[in-house]
Amino acid sequence: MSGRLAGKRALVTAAAQGMGRAAALAFAREGAQVIATDVNAAVLAGLDGRPGIRTAPLDVLDDAAVAAFVEKTGAVDILFNCAGWVHQGTLLECSIDDWDRSFDLNVRSMFVVTKSMLPKMTATGGGVILNMASVLGAHKAAPNRLAYTASKAAVAGFTRALAIDHVKQGIRVNCVCPGTVDTPSLGERINAFADPAQARKDFVARQPMGRLATAEELAESFVYLVSDESSFMTGQAVFVDGGMSL
């Protein structure tokens, strides 16, 4: 199959819905053989039968499961660490459990998956790692996003450090920093507000473009960042945010 990712193997975490799903579909469209993983096996099954995509349930918070999965899967050319969680609240509204979950899912899981896969990638000549960051933390803050912002700032730092440590081993590492994206996760958070209609308007208003992003348009930036078109880029935080960082 032809395409910008022809001949590549890609592993995508949190691929059942939202940006992870859009990434898996876009990578496969561009010719990659995609291993789509998610903790939610039932929703992940919606990708079954899609050309170029193989699904596999995986809990990225289970260190032993991650190690066993990577050992069985072997090296990939592209690793997209997409798993994450958004906690809403200030410091006073953030419990220790909320803080720990934010860092466990947004940062620690990325560390564990990458630590397992990186030696296999370097042994086969290198590859590309893309991490899911956010405009929050990498560039700015927003009200009531303390744990999320702090954890996503850590992702940006992790990306830069990983990139400089392994650039001479043929590894490129970048992170993408979206603004507000219209995903099922966002929909759940909006519906949790007392006035969901107003909450959606407030989320839209954060982008100077005056709209939310779609997961599909974000996926086009993911394709660029994992393809040879971005071959001279590493250690960068790439903002796709409708002007939110301006």
C-alpha positions in Angstrom: 0.0 0.0 0.0 1.3 3.5 -0.9 1.3 6.4 1.5 3.5 8.6 3.6 3.8 5.8 6.2 4.1 2.8 3.9 6.1 0.0 5.3 6.0 1.4 8.9 4.7 -0.4 12.0 2.9 1.9 14.4 1.7 1.4 18.0 -1.0 3.8 19.3 -2.2 3.9 22.9 -5.7 5.1 23.9 -6.9 4.3 20.3 -10.5 3.4 21.1 -11.9 6.9 20.6 -11.0 10.5 20.2 -7.6 11.6 19.0 -6.1 8.1 19.4 -8.7 6.5 17.2 -8.3 9.3 14.6 -4.5 8.7 14.7 -4.9 5.0 14.1 -7.1 5.5 11.2 -4.9 8.2 9.6 -1.7 6.2 10.1 -3.4 3.1 8.4 -4.7 5.3 5.6 -1.1 6.4 5.0 0.1 2.8 4.7 1.2 1.9 8.2 0.4 -1.4 9.9 -1.2 -0.1 13.1 -1.4 -1.8 16.4 -4.2 0.0 18.2 -4.5 -0.5 21.9 -6.8 0.7 24.7 -7.9 -0.4 28.1 -11.5 -0.3 26.9 -11.7 -3.5 24.8 -15.4 -3.1 24.0 -14.9 0.4 22.4 -11.6 -0.6 20.8 -13.4 -3.4 19.0 -15.0 -0.7 16.8 -11.7 -0.6 14.9 -11.7 -4.3 14.2 -11.7 -5.1 10.5 -10.4 -1.7 9.5 -7.6 -2.1 6.8 -4.2 -2.0 8.3 -5.3 -2.0 11.9 -4.9 -4.7 14.5 -6.5 -4.1 17.9 -5.1 -5.3 21.2 -6.4 -4.5 24.7 -3.8 -2.9 26.9 -3.8 -1.2 30.3 -0.9 1.3 30.2 -1.1 1.6 34.0 -0.2 -2.1 34.4 3.6 -2.2 34.2 3.8 -6.0 33.8 1.1 -6.0 31.1 3.0 -3.3 29.2 6.3 -5.2 29.4 4.7 -8.4 28.2 2.9 -6.7 25.4 6.0 -5.0 24.1 8.0 -8.2 24.3 5.4 -10.0 22.3 4.9 -7.1 19.8 8.5 -6.3 19.1 9.9 -3.2 17.6 7.8 -0.6 15.9 8.8 2.4 13.7 6.3 4.7 15.3 5.1 5.0 18.9 2.3 7.4 19.7 1.8 7.8 23.4 -1.8 9.1 23.4 -3.3 8.0 26.8 -4.3 10.7 29.1 -6.9 12.1 31.6 -8.1 15.6 32.5 -8.8 16.5 36.1 -10.9 19.6 36.6 -10.2 21.6 39.7 -7.9 23.9 41.6 -5.3 22.8 44.0 -7.8 22.8 46.8 -10.2 20.7 44.8 -7.5 18.2 43.7 -7.1 15.2 46.0 -3.9 13.2 46.3 -5.6 10.5 44.3 -6.5 13.0 41.6 -2.9 14.2 41.5 -1.5 10.7 41.4 -3.9 9.6 38.6 -3.0 12.6 36.5 0.7 11.9 36.7 0.3 8.1 36.5 -1.8 8.2 33.3 -0.5 11.4 31.6 3.2 10.9 32.4 4.2 7.7 34.1 2.5 5.4 31.6 4.3 7.2 28.8 7.6 6.6 30.6 6.8 2.9 31.1 5.6 2.2 27.5 8.6 4.1 26.1 11.1 2.5 28.4 9.9 -0.9 27.2 9.8 -0.1 23.5 12.8 2.2 23.1 15.5 -0.5 23.2 13.7 -2.5 20.6 13.4 0.6 18.4 17.1 1.5 18.7 18.2 -2.1 18.0 16.4 -2.0 14.7 17.8 1.4 13.6 15.5 3.9 15.3 12.1 5.4 14.8 9.7 8.1 15.9 8.0 8.7 19.2 5.1 11.2 19.4 3.8 12.2 22.9 0.4 13.7 23.7 1.0 17.0 25.5 -1.3 20.1 25.6 -1.3 23.8 25.0 -1.8 23.8 28.8 1.4 23.2 30.6 3.6 23.4 27.5 2.8 27.1 27.1 0.1 28.4 29.4 -2.4 27.6 32.1 -6.2 27.7 32.4 -8.4 28.0 35.4 -9.3 24.8 37.2 -6.7 22.6 35.5 -3.9 22.4 38.1 -3.0 18.7 38.0 -3.6 18.4 34.2 -1.5 21.4 33.4 1.3 20.3 35.7 1.3 16.8 34.2 1.3 18.0 30.6 4.2 20.3 31.4 6.1 17.2 32.5 5.3 15.6 29.2 6.9 18.5 27.3 10.0 18.2 29.5 10.1 14.4 29.1 9.9 14.8 25.3 12.8 17.2 25.2 15.0 15.1 27.5 14.2 11.9 25.6 15.0 13.6 22.3 18.4 14.8 23.3 19.4 11.5 24.9 18.6 9.4 21.9 19.0 11.6 18.8 22.2 9.8 17.9 20.5 6.4 18.0 18.1 7.3 15.2 15.2 8.2 17.5 13.1 11.4 17.0 10.8 12.5 19.7 8.2 15.3 19.5 5.0 16.2 21.4 1.8 17.6 20.1 0.0 20.3 22.0 -3.7 20.5 21.0 -6.1 23.2 22.1 -9.7 22.1 22.8 -10.7 19.1 20.7 -14.2 17.9 20.2 -13.9 14.3 21.5 -16.0 11.9 23.5 -13.9 12.7 26.6 -14.6 16.4 26.2 -18.3 15.7 25.7 -18.4 13.8 29.0 -16.7 16.7 30.8 -19.1 19.2 29.3 -22.1 17.1 30.3 -20.9 17.0 33.9 -21.5 20.8 34.2 -24.8 22.1 35.6 -25.3 24.0 32.3 -23.7 21.9 29.5 -24.7 24.4 26.7 -22.9 27.2 28.4 -19.9 25.0 29.2 -19.6 24.1 25.5 -19.7 27.9 24.6 -17.0 28.5 27.2 -14.8 25.8 25.8 -15.2 27.2 22.3 -14.4 30.7 23.4 -11.0 29.7 24.6 -9.9 29.4 20.9 -9.4 32.7 19.0 -10.6 30.8 15.9 -14.0 30.5 17.6 -14.4 26.8 17.3 -13.3 23.4 18.6 -10.9 21.2 16.7 -11.9 17.9 15.3 -9.9 14.8 16.1 -9.5 14.1 12.4 -7.8 17.5 11.7 -5.5 16.9 14.6 -4.6 13.5 13.2 -3.2 15.2 10.1 -0.6 16.9 12.2 0.2 13.5 13.9 0.8 12.0 10.4 3.2 14.8 9.6 5.1 14.4 12.9 5.6 10.7 12.5 6.4 10.7 8.8 9.7 11.4 7.0 8.3 14.8 6.1 9.4 16.0 9.6 12.7 14.1 9.5 14.7 17.1 10.8 12.5 17.8 13.8 13.1 16.4 17.2 12.5 17.6 20.8 9.7 20.0 19.7 6.4 20.9 21.2 4.0 21.5 18.2 1.0 23.6 18.9 -2.2 22.8 17.0 -4.5 25.0 19.1 -6.7 27.4 17.1 -4.6 30.3 18.4 -5.1 29.4 22.1 -1.4 29.9 22.8 -1.2 33.3 21.3 
